[in-house]
């Protein structure tokens, strides 16, 4: 029996996984910002709430930034 046990070799570094988790969290925040805008009464259409800046501008931008962070975490070179 040999005592040459090797540590598992991960695909990414610890920093890459941190960026990946941050990117996933930013994407989730963007989708949370997009949620809502419905009405309890189906005969009422609230255009101001449905087409607000938060849902049309801020949320998609936040999701795209999250995807950018995630892509960066994948392409970031390791320090090794």
Legacy VTK file of the C-alpha trace (Angstrom):
# vtk DataFile Version 3.0
C-alpha trace
ASCII
DATASET POLYDATA
POINTS 80 float
0.000 0.000 0.000
1.369 3.399 -1.006
1.091 6.602 0.962
1.203 8.758 -2.156
-2.358 10.013 -1.866
-2.893 13.029 -4.074
-5.228 15.909 -3.430
-8.090 16.114 -5.905
-7.268 18.431 -8.782
-10.113 20.909 -9.301
-10.825 22.504 -12.641
-10.887 26.066 -11.255
-9.212 27.945 -8.422
-10.982 29.177 -5.317
-11.184 32.693 -6.793
-12.960 31.374 -9.898
-15.617 29.705 -7.769
-16.124 32.912 -5.768
-16.677 34.888 -8.974
-19.011 32.162 -10.223
-21.152 32.328 -7.077
-21.209 36.136 -7.199
-22.325 35.985 -10.838
-25.103 33.519 -10.046
-26.260 35.733 -7.164
-26.351 38.816 -9.424
-28.371 36.881 -12.020
-30.823 35.802 -9.317
-31.175 39.418 -8.123
-31.942 40.469 -11.698
-34.696 37.884 -12.023
-36.133 38.911 -8.653
-36.231 42.516 -9.891
-38.173 41.358 -12.974
-40.817 39.552 -10.915
-44.214 40.976 -10.088
-46.321 43.508 -11.879
-49.425 41.386 -11.871
-52.869 42.472 -10.808
-55.402 40.788 -8.560
-58.194 41.879 -10.884
-57.824 40.492 -14.446
-59.885 43.411 -15.826
-57.321 45.973 -14.645
-54.110 46.564 -16.609
-51.507 48.605 -14.744
-49.201 49.771 -17.530
-47.032 51.949 -15.270
-46.068 49.039 -13.023
-45.609 46.479 -15.777
-43.443 48.672 -18.002
-41.485 50.386 -15.227
-37.769 51.185 -15.465
-37.016 48.457 -12.939
-38.491 45.706 -15.128
-37.519 47.034 -18.558
-34.098 48.550 -17.862
-32.568 47.692 -14.522
-33.414 43.987 -14.245
-32.187 42.897 -17.720
-29.011 44.946 -17.258
-28.422 43.270 -13.904
-28.901 39.817 -15.457
-26.460 40.625 -18.279
-23.878 41.884 -15.769
-24.324 38.625 -13.846
-23.738 36.614 -17.021
-20.637 38.716 -17.690
-19.268 37.973 -14.214
-19.998 34.269 -14.697
-18.255 34.175 -18.086
-15.287 36.038 -16.582
-15.057 33.447 -13.809
-14.881 30.656 -16.384
-12.228 32.293 -18.576
-10.050 33.640 -15.728
-6.667 31.940 -15.786
-5.451 30.213 -12.677
-2.412 31.489 -10.796
-0.610 28.178 -11.226
LINES 1 81
80 0 1 2 3 4 5 6 7 8 9 10 11 12 13 14 15 16 17 18 19 20 21 22 23 24 25 26 27 28 29 30 31 32 33 34 35 36 37 38 39 40 41 42 43 44 45 46 47 48 49 50 51 52 53 54 55 56 57 58 59 60 61 62 63 64 65 66 67 68 69 70 71 72 73 74 75 76 77 78 79
